[in-house]
Amino acid sequence: MKIVYVVTRSDEIGGASVHVLDLADGMRRKGHDVWILAGGSGVVSEIAAKRGVDYISLNCMKRDVDPVKDVRGIFELRKMIVKIAPDIVHLHSSKAGVLGRLSCIGLPVGVVFTAHGWAFTEGVSARRRWFYTEVERFMARFTNRIITVSNYDMDLALKLKVCDASLVSSVHNGIPDLQINTEISEANNDVRLIMVARFAEQKNQRALLQALSHLNELNWTLELVGDGPLLQDVQDLARELGLSEKVYFAGACSDVHNRLLASDVFLLVSDWEGLPLVILEAMRAGLPVIASRVGGVPEAIDHGETGFVVDRNDQQGLVRVLRRMLESPELRQQMGLKGREKFNREFVFEDMLERTMLVYSAVLAQE
């Protein structure tokens, strides 16, 4: 089978691009011919090359809306798809999903779109929800199958009548397992907290710092991994709250797995999400997780068993569960072990790969 994967950007690594890289590599190892197409070159193209996955740079694929470049992007992408003549074109992220589906109109290819969290999910503005709901309703007519990464997103699409039930499948994310070093020793008595996320409105690192400012008397450190437009704002807030000596800004890092292994608790207090790969990465590393109750997050975290989920904007609730986690090493260890067990049980990469292949086969059977 010939499969083309399309994602918006190559110059930054995120959940969608990590998923595409893993998926493409997995399909390649199963004997399929695969290509990744993305805007520009960067970390995604570099990782693809290391894994032996063919990569094609798209000059006109950009995240920002630019009508002229977007139209050029449709024709540029269509030209590449005609040249490759794949059986399946699998699109990831909203921008690539729209341009990609328009570029495939009339072509003899199966079109699959994965929604890594809908742009009209709970937590975004009402105007944005309305606009993107209408966009996805329109785009569904040019799609052979939609994959959502959580049951929450599938149910949301059906509730808002984005598509028929026959068009959508829920396939939980899965990530390859990695060796865990259980002999990492603690450098000090501080509980090592970590959050890995882009500094953007969605991720809401500010809420986390505000909650932790109420626990300044406890022994903890926080590592914030990532970059983005709100980095300076969050750094300023850390200083204002008197947390500069406890909060470390690591920037964008390529060694996230090792940083997770060196940590005690993973945190993600987003305003909206799909089913974040980084939570699965934390569970794989044996970490308990505290995260917002948004999107598919509760499908990954068993509340009170593998971690805690907290309502969005519930700062008092966030402070309470942070205190419980910080004050109990036994709770951290127990939840981390149960999270690792849940990862091994429910988020196996090969299972995700097989379920995705079943979607491809169903699409080709329709053709």
Beta strands, then each sheet from edge to edge (+ up, - down):
strand 1: 2-9
strand 2: 33-39
strand 3: 54-58
strand 4: 88-92
strand 5: 110-115
strand 6: 145-148
strand 7: 168-170
strand 8: 191-196
strand 9: 220-225
strand 10: 247-251
strand 11: 265-268
strand 12: 289-292
strand 13: 307-310
sheet 1: 3+ 2+ 1+ 4+ 5+ 6+ 7+
sheet 2: 10+ 9+ 8+ 11+ 12+ 13+
end
